[in-house]
Amino acid sequence: MSRFGSGLTKGRGRKKVESGRRRGRKRREPMVVAEEAAHYGIRPPEEVPPSDRYLSPNEAGRILNVTGEAVKQWIYHRRLPATKLSNGYWKIKVQDLENFIKARQNLGQKRIMLIDSGSSASKEMAAAITKLGHEAIEAHNSADALLKAADLYPSLFIVNTSVSEFDAWKLLEKIRKTRNIKTVPILILSDSDLKEAESDRALELGAQGFLRTPIKPQTLAEEIDKMLGRIM
């Protein structure tokens, strides 16, 4: 065999190896980037191929740790851009979801006061608040709650009216008379449905939400996000 034939064979072999290496490499497509995602309870999605650059509300909900219905509410309120298809379904561009995640992070950490008994369920709620990226301030009696609230100016009060250790309603009346915190929204918790007199009092105090215990962390997260969204 001539040296030309030998050289040609080697060249083909080298090209074949290089081609194999190129085929072996996986091209990394852009991901939804959120540097502090874990701190905010948000997890980035897996890599999205170029042919599938849109997500459904349910898929976006899994990324944001909320339900697809919560995502649709953000779409309806024009907080998250999306396109409605002819069949009635929504599609969300990955880049828009990334921008939405960054916008949520830029809202910053909020102080949320949890006025409860300090039970294990209360601790779980405090942990859920922290996972959302907010600061959970716990108070287990009226004096402690008023002192901390007047000093720290929370963005939201979560009050369990079923706690027997203190009169939650009287505490809320005092909060409403305290300067700088009297307009802070209130989320009421109770182990039973509110009676008519309690509902009237809740409305007078400006309560903006009600949840019945026990509460799933995801339900609490959605309600907190909804209430904070009204004041941001």
TORPA-4810 file (N, C-alpha, C, O; in nm, 3 decimals):
<nodes>
NODE_1_0.086_-0.120_0.000_0.000_0.000_0.000_0.088_0.123_0.000_0.187_0.131_0.073_M
NODE_2_0.049_0.219_-0.084_0.131_0.340_-0.092_0.110_0.425_0.030_0.013_0.409_0.104_S
NODE_3_0.203_0.516_0.049_0.195_0.603_0.167_0.075_0.696_0.154_0.023_0.743_0.255_R
NODE_4_0.029_0.722_0.030_-0.089_0.807_0.013_-0.214_0.734_0.062_-0.299_0.791_0.129_F
NODE_5_-0.222_0.603_0.025_-0.338_0.525_0.071_-0.341_0.513_0.221_-0.447_0.524_0.282_G
NODE_6_-0.223_0.490_0.282_-0.216_0.476_0.427_-0.257_0.605_0.496_-0.331_0.605_0.593_S
NODE_7_-0.205_0.718_0.440_-0.237_0.847_0.501_-0.386_0.876_0.491_-0.443_0.934_0.584_G
NODE_8_-0.450_0.836_0.381_-0.592_0.862_0.363_-0.674_0.781_0.463_-0.775_0.828_0.516_L
NODE_9_-0.630_0.660_0.487_-0.701_0.575_0.584_-0.694_0.633_0.723_-0.793_0.635_0.795_T
NODE_10_-0.574_0.680_0.760_-0.558_0.739_0.893_-0.644_0.864_0.906_-0.707_0.888_1.009_K
NODE_11_-0.645_0.943_0.797_-0.725_1.067_0.801_-0.872_1.036_0.821_-0.941_1.103_0.897_G
NODE_12_-0.920_0.932_0.750_-1.061_0.895_0.766_-1.090_0.849_0.907_-1.194_0.881_0.964_R
NODE_13_-0.996_0.773_0.963_-1.015_0.724_1.099_-1.022_0.838_1.199_-1.104_0.837_1.291_G
NODE_14_-0.932_0.938_1.178_-0.929_1.052_1.270_-1.059_1.130_1.260_-1.113_1.173_1.362_R
NODE_15_-1.109_1.150_1.137_-1.236_1.221_1.118_-1.350_1.145_1.182_-1.442_1.205_1.239_K
NODE_16_-1.345_1.011_1.172_-1.451_0.930_1.229_-1.455_0.943_1.380_-1.563_0.953_1.439_K
NODE_17_-1.336_0.944_1.444_-1.327_0.958_1.588_-1.378_1.094_1.632_-1.455_1.105_1.728_V
NODE_18_-1.332_1.199_1.559_-1.374_1.335_1.594_-1.525_1.350_1.578_-1.591_1.415_1.659_E
NODE_19_-1.578_1.290_1.470_-1.721_1.297_1.447_-1.797_1.227_1.560_-1.902_1.273_1.604_S
NODE_20_-1.739_1.113_1.606_-1.802_1.040_1.716_-1.802_1.120_1.843_-1.898_1.120_1.920_G
NODE_21_-1.689_1.191_1.864_-1.683_1.275_1.984_-1.787_1.385_1.979_-1.852_1.416_2.079_R
NODE_22_-1.802_1.446_1.860_-1.901_1.553_1.847_-2.042_1.501_1.871_-2.124_1.565_1.936_R
NODE_23_-2.067_1.379_1.815_-2.200_1.322_1.836_-2.222_1.285_1.982_-2.335_1.287_2.030_R
NODE_24_-2.115_1.252_2.051_-2.126_1.212_2.191_-2.158_1.327_2.284_-2.213_1.306_2.391_G
NODE_25_-2.123_1.448_2.242_-2.149_1.565_2.327_-2.296_1.601_2.319_-2.356_1.600_2.212_R
NODE_26_-2.353_1.634_2.436_-2.492_1.681_2.440_-2.491_1.833_2.451_-2.428_1.891_2.539_K
NODE_27_-2.561_1.893_2.361_-2.569_2.038_2.363_-2.657_2.083_2.480_-2.771_2.039_2.492_R
NODE_28_-2.606_2.170_2.563_-2.679_2.218_2.679_-2.766_2.337_2.640_-2.715_2.442_2.601_R
NODE_29_-2.895_2.318_2.651_-2.987_2.426_2.618_-3.008_2.514_2.740_-2.987_2.469_2.853_E
NODE_30_-3.049_2.639_2.721_-3.069_2.729_2.834_-3.174_2.675_2.931_-3.272_2.613_2.890_P
NODE_31_-3.151_2.699_3.059_-3.245_2.659_3.163_-3.307_2.783_3.225_-3.257_2.893_3.208_M
NODE_32_-3.416_2.764_3.297_-3.470_2.873_3.376_-3.375_2.894_3.492_-3.361_2.808_3.579_V
NODE_33_-3.310_3.007_3.494_-3.204_3.032_3.593_-3.262_3.107_3.711_-3.329_3.208_3.694_V
NODE_34_-3.237_3.057_3.831_-3.277_3.125_3.954_-3.171_3.094_4.058_-3.175_2.989_4.122_A
NODE_35_-3.075_3.187_4.075_-2.960_3.161_4.160_-3.000_3.134_4.305_-2.936_3.054_4.373_E
NODE_36_-3.105_3.200_4.351_-3.147_3.181_4.489_-3.278_3.103_4.495_-3.358_3.122_4.586_E
NODE_37_-3.298_3.014_4.398_-3.424_2.943_4.388_-3.454_2.863_4.515_-3.566_2.866_4.565_A
NODE_38_-3.355_2.792_4.566_-3.376_2.708_4.683_-3.420_2.791_4.803_-3.505_2.748_4.881_A
NODE_39_-3.362_2.910_4.816_-3.396_2.996_4.929_-3.541_3.041_4.923_-3.605_3.062_5.026_H
NODE_40_-3.594_3.055_4.801_-3.730_3.101_4.783_-3.829_2.987_4.762_-3.946_3.010_4.733_Y
NODE_41_-3.781_2.865_4.776_-3.869_2.752_4.755_-3.902_2.728_4.610_-4.001_2.662_4.579_G
NODE_42_-3.819_2.782_4.521_-3.842_2.766_4.377_-3.732_2.677_4.321_-3.615_2.697_4.352_I
NODE_43_-3.769_2.581_4.240_-3.667_2.495_4.180_-3.668_2.511_4.028_-3.775_2.509_3.967_R
NODE_44_-3.550_2.526_3.967_-3.545_2.541_3.821_-3.592_2.413_3.752_-3.574_2.305_3.808_P
NODE_45_-3.650_2.422_3.634_-3.692_2.302_3.563_-3.574_2.233_3.498_-3.464_2.287_3.492_P
NODE_46_-3.597_2.112_3.449_-3.494_2.042_3.375_-3.473_2.113_3.241_-3.551_2.199_3.202_E
NODE_47_-3.366_2.073_3.172_-3.335_2.137_3.044_-3.452_2.119_2.947_-3.512_2.011_2.939_E
NODE_48_-3.482_2.223_2.875_-3.594_2.221_2.782_-3.539_2.220_2.639_-3.464_2.311_2.603_V
NODE_49_-3.574_2.120_2.558_-3.524_2.116_2.419_-3.579_2.231_2.337_-3.685_2.285_2.370_P
NODE_50_-3.510_2.269_2.229_-3.554_2.382_2.145_-3.695_2.364_2.091_-3.766_2.463_2.071_P
NODE_51_-3.736_2.240_2.067_-3.869_2.215_2.010_-3.980_2.225_2.113_-4.098_2.218_2.078_S
NODE_52_-3.945_2.242_2.239_-4.046_2.245_2.346_-4.013_2.360_2.440_-3.984_2.337_2.558_D
NODE_53_-4.017_2.481_2.391_-3.977_2.598_2.469_-4.093_2.659_2.545_-4.080_2.769_2.601_R
NODE_54_-4.207_2.590_2.549_-4.324_2.641_2.621_-4.365_2.541_2.727_-4.342_2.420_2.713_Y
NODE_55_-4.426_2.591_2.834_-4.472_2.507_2.943_-4.621_2.530_2.966_-4.673_2.639_2.939_L
NODE_56_-4.688_2.428_3.016_-4.828_2.443_3.054_-4.835_2.502_3.195_-4.734_2.500_3.266_S
NODE_57_-4.950_2.554_3.238_-4.963_2.604_3.376_-4.929_2.499_3.481_-4.870_2.531_3.584_P
NODE_58_-4.966_2.373_3.456_-4.934_2.267_3.552_-4.784_2.244_3.562_-4.731_2.224_3.671_N
NODE_59_-4.714_2.248_3.447_-4.569_2.231_3.448_-4.502_2.349_3.518_-4.408_2.330_3.596_E
NODE_60_-4.550_2.470_3.491_-4.495_2.588_3.559_-4.524_2.581_3.709_-4.442_2.623_3.790_A
NODE_61_-4.641_2.527_3.745_-4.676_2.513_3.885_-4.583_2.419_3.959_-4.548_2.444_4.075_G
NODE_62_-4.542_2.311_3.892_-4.448_2.218_3.957_-4.313_2.285_3.980_-4.246_2.255_4.079_R
NODE_63_-4.274_2.374_3.891_-4.147_2.446_3.908_-4.157_2.544_4.025_-4.063_2.559_4.102_I
NODE_64_-4.273_2.610_4.037_-4.292_2.713_4.140_-4.349_2.658_4.270_-4.371_2.732_4.365_L
NODE_65_-4.372_2.524_4.273_-4.427_2.459_4.392_-4.567_2.510_4.428_-4.599_2.525_4.546_N
NODE_66_-4.649_2.538_4.327_-4.789_2.577_4.348_-4.875_2.496_4.250_-4.822_2.422_4.167_V
NODE_67_-5.005_2.511_4.260_-5.094_2.439_4.168_-5.101_2.510_4.033_-5.066_2.628_4.022_T
NODE_68_-5.148_2.438_3.933_-5.167_2.499_3.802_-5.272_2.609_3.806_-5.263_2.706_3.731_G
NODE_69_-5.371_2.594_3.894_-5.474_2.698_3.908_-5.415_2.829_3.959_-5.457_2.937_3.917_E
NODE_70_-5.317_2.818_4.051_-5.252_2.940_4.102_-5.177_3.010_3.989_-5.177_3.133_3.981_A
NODE_71_-5.114_2.932_3.902_-5.043_2.990_3.787_-5.142_3.061_3.695_-5.113_3.169_3.643_V
NODE_72_-5.259_3.000_3.675_-5.361_3.062_3.589_-5.408_3.195_3.647_-5.437_3.289_3.573_K
NODE_73_-5.416_3.203_3.780_-5.457_3.329_3.843_-5.355_3.438_3.813_-5.391_3.553_3.787_Q
NODE_74_-5.225_3.402_3.817_-5.120_3.500_3.782_-5.135_3.542_3.636_-5.114_3.658_3.601_W
NODE_75_-5.172_3.448_3.550_-5.193_3.479_3.408_-5.312_3.575_3.393_-5.302_3.674_3.321_I
NODE_76_-5.423_3.544_3.461_-5.543_3.627_3.451_-5.518_3.769_3.501_-5.574_3.865_3.448_Y
NODE_77_-5.433_3.782_3.604_-5.402_3.914_3.661_-5.283_3.981_3.591_-5.231_4.082_3.638_H
NODE_78_-5.242_3.923_3.476_-5.136_3.979_3.391_-5.001_3.988_3.463_-4.919_4.074_3.429_R
NODE_79_-4.978_3.902_3.561_-4.848_3.899_3.628_-4.752_3.805_3.557_-4.630_3.820_3.567_R
NODE_80_-4.807_3.706_3.486_-4.726_3.609_3.413_-4.775_3.604_3.269_-4.888_3.561_3.244_L
NODE_81_-4.693_3.647_3.172_-4.735_3.644_3.032_-4.758_3.501_2.984_-4.683_3.409_3.019_P
NODE_82_-4.862_3.483_2.904_-4.893_3.351_2.848_-4.978_3.369_2.723_-5.039_3.474_2.702_A
NODE_83_-4.980_3.266_2.641_-5.058_3.268_2.517_-5.168_3.164_2.526_-5.144_3.049_2.562_T
NODE_84_-5.290_3.206_2.494_-5.403_3.113_2.497_-5.421_3.051_2.359_-5.431_3.122_2.259_K
NODE_85_-5.425_2.919_2.354_-5.438_2.847_2.228_-5.585_2.837_2.186_-5.674_2.867_2.265_L
NODE_86_-5.608_2.795_2.064_-5.744_2.786_2.011_-5.828_2.682_2.086_-5.950_2.691_2.087_S
NODE_87_-5.761_2.584_2.147_-5.834_2.480_2.222_-5.862_2.522_2.367_-5.917_2.444_2.444_N
NODE_88_-5.824_2.646_2.402_-5.853_2.696_2.536_-5.740_2.679_2.637_-5.747_2.731_2.748_G
NODE_89_-5.635_2.605_2.599_-5.523_2.582_2.689_-5.425_2.699_2.682_-5.420_2.774_2.584_Y
NODE_90_-5.345_2.712_2.790_-5.245_2.819_2.795_-5.106_2.760_2.774_-5.079_2.646_2.812_W
NODE_91_-5.017_2.839_2.712_-4.876_2.800_2.703_-4.791_2.919_2.751_-4.819_3.035_2.719_K
NODE_92_-4.688_2.887_2.827_-4.603_2.988_2.889_-4.462_2.974_2.835_-4.403_2.866_2.840_I
NODE_93_-4.408_3.081_2.783_-4.272_3.078_2.730_-4.173_3.064_2.845_-4.188_3.129_2.949_K
NODE_94_-4.072_2.981_2.826_-3.975_2.956_2.932_-3.907_3.085_2.977_-3.884_3.104_3.096_V
NODE_95_-3.875_3.172_2.882_-3.809_3.298_2.917_-3.900_3.384_3.005_-3.852_3.451_3.097_Q
NODE_96_-4.030_3.383_2.976_-4.123_3.460_3.059_-4.131_3.402_3.200_-4.144_3.476_3.297_D
NODE_97_-4.124_3.270_3.211_-4.126_3.207_3.343_-4.000_3.243_3.420_-4.005_3.268_3.541_L
NODE_98_-3.887_3.246_3.349_-3.762_3.285_3.414_-3.770_3.428_3.467_-3.728_3.455_3.579_E
NODE_99_-3.825_3.517_3.387_-3.840_3.656_3.430_-3.936_3.667_3.549_-3.916_3.750_3.639_N
NODE_100_-4.039_3.584_3.549_-4.135_3.584_3.659_-4.069_3.538_3.788_-4.094_3.596_3.894_F
NODE_101_-3.984_3.436_3.780_-3.911_3.387_3.898_-3.821_3.497_3.953_-3.817_3.519_4.074_I
NODE_102_-3.750_3.565_3.865_-3.661_3.672_3.909_-3.740_3.786_3.972_-3.696_3.846_4.070_K
NODE_103_-3.858_3.815_3.916_-3.941_3.921_3.971_-3.989_3.885_4.111_-3.995_3.971_4.199_A
NODE_104_-4.023_3.757_4.133_-4.065_3.711_4.265_-3.952_3.726_4.365_-3.974_3.763_4.480_R
NODE_105_-3.832_3.698_4.320_-3.717_3.711_4.410_-3.691_3.857_4.443_-3.653_3.890_4.555_Q
NODE_106_-3.711_3.945_4.345_-3.685_4.086_4.366_-3.785_4.152_4.460_-3.763_4.264_4.507_N
NODE_107_-3.896_4.081_4.488_-3.991_4.136_4.584_-3.929_4.146_4.723_-3.972_4.225_4.807_L
NODE_108_-3.828_4.064_4.745_-3.756_4.071_4.871_-3.823_3.990_4.981_-3.937_3.943_4.967_G
NODE_109_-3.751_3.975_5.088_-3.802_3.899_5.202_-3.901_3.982_5.282_-3.874_4.099_5.312_Q
NODE_110_-4.013_3.925_5.317_-4.114_3.992_5.397_-4.122_3.929_5.535_-4.097_3.810_5.552_K
NODE_111_-4.157_4.011_5.633_-4.176_3.961_5.769_-4.322_3.922_5.789_-4.412_4.003_5.768_R
NODE_112_-4.342_3.799_5.830_-4.477_3.750_5.853_-4.487_3.704_5.998_-4.413_3.617_6.042_I
NODE_113_-4.580_3.764_6.071_-4.597_3.728_6.211_-4.701_3.619_6.225_-4.815_3.634_6.182_M
NODE_114_-4.660_3.509_6.286_-4.748_3.395_6.313_-4.781_3.395_6.461_-4.695_3.369_6.545_L
NODE_115_-4.906_3.425_6.493_-4.951_3.429_6.632_-5.027_3.301_6.658_-5.142_3.286_6.618_I
NODE_116_-4.961_3.209_6.727_-5.016_3.075_6.748_-4.964_3.020_6.881_-4.895_3.090_6.955_D
NODE_117_-4.998_2.896_6.908_-4.965_2.836_7.037_-4.822_2.784_7.047_-4.774_2.755_7.157_S
NODE_118_-4.753_2.774_6.934_-4.619_2.717_6.937_-4.618_2.567_6.928_-4.519_2.502_6.961_G
NODE_119_-4.729_2.509_6.883_-4.741_2.363_6.868_-4.658_2.314_6.750_-4.597_2.394_6.678_S
NODE_120_-4.656_2.183_6.731_-4.580_2.127_6.618_-4.638_2.175_6.485_-4.564_2.200_6.390_S
NODE_121_-4.772_2.189_6.480_-4.835_2.240_6.357_-4.793_2.384_6.331_-4.774_2.424_6.216_A
NODE_122_-4.780_2.462_6.438_-4.735_2.601_6.426_-4.592_2.607_6.374_-4.557_2.692_6.292_S
NODE_123_-4.509_2.516_6.424_-4.369_2.511_6.379_-4.361_2.475_6.231_-4.276_2.526_6.158_K
NODE_124_-4.449_2.386_6.187_-4.451_2.348_6.046_-4.491_2.466_5.958_-4.437_2.485_5.849_E
NODE_125_-4.586_2.546_6.006_-4.627_2.665_5.930_-4.513_2.766_5.923_-4.491_2.828_5.819_M
NODE_126_-4.442_2.783_6.034_-4.327_2.875_6.034_-4.221_2.828_5.935_-4.159_2.909_5.866_A
NODE_127_-4.200_2.696_5.929_-4.102_2.641_5.834_-4.147_2.664_5.691_-4.065_2.692_5.604_A
NODE_128_-4.279_2.651_5.665_-4.332_2.676_5.530_-4.314_2.821_5.489_-4.285_2.850_5.373_A
NODE_129_-4.331_2.913_5.585_-4.311_3.056_5.558_-4.165_3.083_5.523_-4.135_3.157_5.429_I
NODE_130_-4.076_3.022_5.598_-3.932_3.039_5.573_-3.894_2.983_5.437_-3.812_3.042_5.366_T
NODE_131_-3.953_2.870_5.400_-3.923_2.808_5.271_-3.965_2.899_5.156_-3.905_2.895_5.049_K
NODE_132_-4.068_2.980_5.179_-4.112_3.073_5.076_-4.015_3.189_5.058_-4.027_3.267_4.963_L
NODE_133_-3.919_3.200_5.149_-3.821_3.309_5.139_-3.852_3.426_5.229_-3.788_3.530_5.219_G
NODE_134_-3.951_3.410_5.317_-3.988_3.518_5.408_-3.937_3.489_5.549_-3.894_3.378_5.580_H
NODE_135_-3.942_3.590_5.633_-3.901_3.574_5.772_-4.024_3.547_5.858_-4.118_3.627_5.860_E
NODE_136_-4.023_3.435_5.929_-4.135_3.399_6.016_-4.107_3.450_6.157_-4.009_3.411_6.219_A
NODE_137_-4.195_3.536_6.207_-4.184_3.588_6.343_-4.293_3.520_6.425_-4.411_3.540_6.399_I
NODE_138_-4.254_3.441_6.523_-4.350_3.368_6.604_-4.378_3.442_6.734_-4.288_3.497_6.797_E
NODE_139_-4.505_3.443_6.773_-4.547_3.501_6.900_-4.653_3.410_6.960_-4.743_3.362_6.890_A
NODE_140_-4.643_3.386_7.092_-4.731_3.290_7.157_-4.821_3.353_7.264_-4.898_3.283_7.329_H
NODE_141_-4.810_3.484_7.282_-4.899_3.553_7.374_-4.917_3.697_7.327_-4.843_3.744_7.241_N
NODE_142_-5.015_3.766_7.384_-5.051_3.901_7.338_-4.938_4.001_7.358_-4.908_4.079_7.268_S
NODE_143_-4.876_4.000_7.475_-4.770_4.096_7.505_-4.653_4.080_7.409_-4.599_4.179_7.358_A
NODE_144_-4.614_3.956_7.385_-4.502_3.929_7.295_-4.535_3.972_7.152_-4.452_4.029_7.083_D
NODE_145_-4.659_3.944_7.110_-4.701_3.979_6.974_-4.701_4.130_6.953_-4.652_4.178_6.851_A
NODE_146_-4.756_4.205_7.048_-4.764_4.351_7.035_-4.625_4.414_7.036_-4.597_4.507_6.960_L
NODE_147_-4.539_4.363_7.121_-4.403_4.417_7.131_-4.326_4.393_7.002_-4.262_4.485_6.950_L
NODE_148_-4.331_4.273_6.950_-4.259_4.240_6.828_-4.319_4.312_6.707_-4.246_4.360_6.620_K
NODE_149_-4.450_4.318_6.702_-4.516_4.381_6.587_-4.484_4.529_6.580_-4.458_4.582_6.471_A
NODE_150_-4.486_4.598_6.695_-4.457_4.740_6.696_-4.313_4.770_6.662_-4.281_4.879_6.615_A
NODE_151_-4.225_4.673_6.684_-4.083_4.694_6.661_-4.038_4.649_6.522_-3.949_4.709_6.463_D
NODE_152_-4.101_4.542_6.469_-4.054_4.480_6.345_-4.140_4.512_6.222_-4.098_4.486_6.110_L
NODE_153_-4.260_4.566_6.241_-4.349_4.603_6.131_-4.369_4.490_6.030_-4.321_4.500_5.917_Y
NODE_154_-4.436_4.383_6.068_-4.458_4.272_5.973_-4.546_4.314_5.857_-4.624_4.409_5.867_P
NODE_155_-4.534_4.242_5.745_-4.615_4.269_5.626_-4.745_4.192_5.627_-4.836_4.222_5.549_S
NODE_156_-4.756_4.093_5.716_-4.876_4.010_5.723_-4.887_3.947_5.861_-4.787_3.903_5.919_L
NODE_157_-5.009_3.944_5.914_-5.037_3.873_6.039_-5.112_3.745_6.007_-5.209_3.746_5.932_F
NODE_158_-5.067_3.634_6.063_-5.139_3.508_6.056_-5.177_3.472_6.199_-5.090_3.444_6.282_I
NODE_159_-5.306_3.472_6.228_-5.353_3.457_6.366_-5.446_3.338_6.379_-5.545_3.325_6.307_V
NODE_160_-5.412_3.251_6.473_-5.497_3.136_6.503_-5.595_3.177_6.613_-5.557_3.191_6.729_N
NODE_161_-5.721_3.195_6.575_-5.822_3.241_6.672_-5.871_3.130_6.763_-5.949_3.155_6.855_T
NODE_162_-5.826_3.006_6.740_-5.869_2.893_6.823_-5.779_2.871_6.943_-5.808_2.784_7.026_S
NODE_163_-5.671_2.946_6.954_-5.577_2.927_7.065_-5.642_2.973_7.195_-5.691_3.086_7.205_V
NODE_164_-5.643_2.886_7.295_-5.711_2.917_7.422_-5.622_2.995_7.518_-5.670_3.050_7.617_S
NODE_165_-5.491_3.001_7.489_-5.399_3.068_7.581_-5.418_3.220_7.583_-5.380_3.285_7.680_E
NODE_166_-5.475_3.278_7.479_-5.498_3.422_7.475_-5.620_3.454_7.389_-5.662_3.371_7.308_F
NODE_167_-5.675_3.571_7.407_-5.792_3.614_7.330_-5.742_3.679_7.201_-5.704_3.795_7.199_D
NODE_168_-5.744_3.602_7.094_-5.689_3.649_6.967_-5.766_3.769_6.914_-5.707_3.858_6.853_A
NODE_169_-5.896_3.771_6.935_-5.977_3.881_6.884_-5.941_4.014_6.951_-5.930_4.116_6.884_W
NODE_170_-5.924_4.011_7.083_-5.885_4.134_7.154_-5.745_4.179_7.110_-5.718_4.299_7.100_K
NODE_171_-5.657_4.081_7.085_-5.523_4.113_7.039_-5.529_4.185_6.904_-5.458_4.283_6.883_L
NODE_172_-5.613_4.135_6.814_-5.624_4.197_6.682_-5.684_4.337_6.691_-5.648_4.426_6.614_L
NODE_173_-5.775_4.357_6.787_-5.832_4.490_6.807_-5.723_4.588_6.850_-5.722_4.704_6.808_E
NODE_174_-5.632_4.541_6.935_-5.520_4.625_6.980_-5.425_4.655_6.864_-5.374_4.766_6.852_K
NODE_175_-5.402_4.555_6.781_-5.315_4.576_6.665_-5.373_4.682_6.573_-5.300_4.766_6.520_I
NODE_176_-5.505_4.679_6.554_-5.570_4.776_6.467_-5.567_4.918_6.523_-5.591_5.014_6.450_R
NODE_177_-5.538_4.930_6.651_-5.529_5.063_6.713_-5.384_5.109_6.730_-5.358_5.218_6.781_K
NODE_178_-5.290_5.024_6.686_-5.148_5.056_6.702_-5.095_5.121_6.575_-5.110_5.067_6.465_T
NODE_179_-5.034_5.234_6.590_-4.984_5.310_6.476_-4.879_5.228_6.399_-4.803_5.151_6.458_R
NODE_180_-4.877_5.245_6.270_-4.781_5.184_6.176_-4.811_5.038_6.143_-4.758_4.986_6.046_N
NODE_181_-4.895_4.971_6.222_-4.928_4.832_6.189_-5.078_4.810_6.177_-5.123_4.698_6.151_I
NODE_182_-5.157_4.915_6.195_-5.302_4.898_6.197_-5.361_4.865_6.060_-5.476_4.821_6.052_K
NODE_183_-5.285_4.884_5.953_-5.337_4.853_5.819_-5.279_4.723_5.762_-5.307_4.687_5.648_T
NODE_184_-5.197_4.654_5.842_-5.135_4.530_5.793_-5.242_4.423_5.773_-5.325_4.404_5.862_V
NODE_185_-5.244_4.353_5.658_-5.345_4.250_5.632_-5.338_4.135_5.732_-5.232_4.106_5.788_P
NODE_186_-5.452_4.071_5.752_-5.464_3.963_5.850_-5.518_3.837_5.782_-5.616_3.843_5.708_I
NODE_187_-5.453_3.725_5.809_-5.501_3.594_5.766_-5.542_3.518_5.892_-5.460_3.493_5.981_L
NODE_188_-5.668_3.482_5.899_-5.721_3.416_6.019_-5.721_3.264_6.001_-5.760_3.212_5.897_I
NODE_189_-5.674_3.195_6.105_-5.678_3.049_6.109_-5.776_3.007_6.217_-5.790_3.074_6.320_L
NODE_190_-5.844_2.896_6.194_-5.936_2.843_6.294_-5.956_2.695_6.271_-5.950_2.647_6.158_S
NODE_191_-5.980_2.621_6.382_-6.002_2.477_6.367_-6.147_2.444_6.334_-6.184_2.327_6.323_D
NODE_192_-6.230_2.548_6.317_-6.370_2.529_6.277_-6.414_2.651_6.196_-6.348_2.754_6.197_S
NODE_193_-6.526_2.638_6.128_-6.579_2.751_6.052_-6.617_2.864_6.148_-6.662_2.839_6.260_D
NODE_194_-6.599_2.986_6.104_-6.631_3.101_6.189_-6.782_3.115_6.205_-6.859_3.094_6.111_L
NODE_195_-6.822_3.150_6.327_-6.963_3.179_6.353_-6.995_3.316_6.292_-6.906_3.391_6.254_K
NODE_196_-7.123_3.346_6.283_-7.164_3.471_6.220_-7.105_3.592_6.291_-7.059_3.686_6.226_E
NODE_197_-7.105_3.589_6.424_-7.050_3.701_6.501_-6.899_3.714_6.478_-6.846_3.824_6.471_A
NODE_198_-6.831_3.599_6.465_-6.687_3.601_6.441_-6.656_3.651_6.300_-6.558_3.722_6.279_E
NODE_199_-6.739_3.613_6.204_-6.720_3.661_6.067_-6.735_3.812_6.059_-6.658_3.881_5.992_S
NODE_200_-6.836_3.864_6.131_-6.857_4.009_6.133_-6.736_4.080_6.195_-6.691_4.183_6.146_D
NODE_201_-6.685_4.022_6.304_-6.569_4.082_6.370_-6.447_4.077_6.278_-6.370_4.173_6.271_R
NODE_202_-6.430_3.966_6.207_-6.317_3.953_6.115_-6.323_4.060_6.007_-6.221_4.120_5.972_A
NODE_203_-6.442_4.086_5.954_-6.459_4.189_5.852_-6.430_4.328_5.909_-6.368_4.411_5.843_L
NODE_204_-6.474_4.353_6.032_-6.448_4.482_6.096_-6.300_4.506_6.116_-6.252_4.619_6.107_E
NODE_205_-6.228_4.398_6.144_-6.083_4.408_6.166_-6.005_4.412_6.035_-5.883_4.427_6.036_L
NODE_206_-6.074_4.398_5.925_-6.007_4.406_5.795_-5.936_4.278_5.756_-5.842_4.282_5.677_G
NODE_207_-5.979_4.165_5.810_-5.918_4.037_5.773_-5.942_4.011_5.624_-6.051_4.035_5.573_A
NODE_208_-5.839_3.963_5.556_-5.847_3.944_5.412_-5.842_3.798_5.370_-5.843_3.767_5.251_Q
NODE_209_-5.835_3.708_5.468_-5.828_3.567_5.434_-5.864_3.480_5.552_-5.851_3.521_5.668_G
NODE_210_-5.910_3.358_5.521_-5.945_3.263_5.627_-5.906_3.123_5.580_-5.935_3.084_5.467_F
NODE_211_-5.841_3.049_5.670_-5.805_2.910_5.642_-5.843_2.825_5.763_-5.827_2.866_5.877_L
NODE_212_-5.892_2.708_5.734_-5.927_2.615_5.843_-5.814_2.517_5.865_-5.763_2.457_5.771_R
NODE_213_-5.776_2.500_5.989_-5.669_2.408_6.025_-5.725_2.265_6.035_-5.843_2.247_6.063_T
NODE_214_-5.641_2.164_6.011_-5.499_2.171_5.971_-5.483_2.216_5.827_-5.572_2.195_5.744_P
NODE_215_-5.370_2.279_5.798_-5.347_2.340_5.667_-5.229_2.271_5.599_-5.126_2.246_5.661_I
NODE_216_-5.245_2.241_5.472_-5.134_2.189_5.393_-5.036_2.302_5.363_-5.079_2.413_5.334_K
NODE_217_-4.906_2.276_5.370_-4.807_2.381_5.342_-4.829_2.450_5.208_-4.810_2.571_5.197_P
NODE_218_-4.870_2.374_5.105_-4.891_2.434_4.973_-5.008_2.531_4.976_-5.003_2.636_4.912_Q
NODE_219_-5.115_2.495_5.049_-5.232_2.584_5.061_-5.193_2.713_5.131_-5.233_2.822_5.090_T
NODE_220_-5.114_2.700_5.238_-5.068_2.817_5.311_-4.981_2.905_5.222_-4.994_3.027_5.223_L
NODE_221_-4.892_2.843_5.146_-4.802_2.917_5.057_-4.881_2.996_4.953_-4.849_3.112_4.925_A
NODE_222_-4.984_2.934_4.896_-5.064_3.002_4.794_-5.141_3.120_4.853_-5.152_3.225_4.789_E
NODE_223_-5.195_3.102_4.974_-5.271_3.210_5.036_-5.180_3.327_5.073_-5.217_3.443_5.054_E
NODE_224_-5.061_3.297_5.125_-4.965_3.402_5.159_-4.924_3.479_5.035_-4.918_3.602_5.036_I
NODE_225_-4.895_3.406_4.927_-4.854_3.471_4.802_-4.964_3.559_4.749_-4.937_3.668_4.698_D
NODE_226_-5.089_3.514_4.759_-5.203_3.591_4.711_-5.220_3.719_4.792_-5.245_3.825_4.735_K
NODE_227_-5.208_3.708_4.925_-5.229_3.824_5.011_-5.117_3.926_4.998_-5.141_4.047_4.996_M
NODE_228_-4.993_3.878_4.989_-4.881_3.969_4.973_-4.886_4.035_4.835_-4.842_4.149_4.819_L
NODE_229_-4.938_3.962_4.735_-4.949_4.017_4.600_-5.040_4.137_4.594_-5.026_4.221_4.505_G
NODE_230_-5.135_4.146_4.686_-5.227_4.259_4.687_-5.164_4.388_4.736_-5.210_4.498_4.704_R
NODE_231_-5.056_4.375_4.815_-4.997_4.494_4.876_-4.863_4.529_4.817_-4.803_4.629_4.857_I
NODE_232_-4.812_4.449_4.720_-4.679_4.474_4.663_-4.692_4.553_4.533_-4.592_4.585_4.470_M
</nodes>
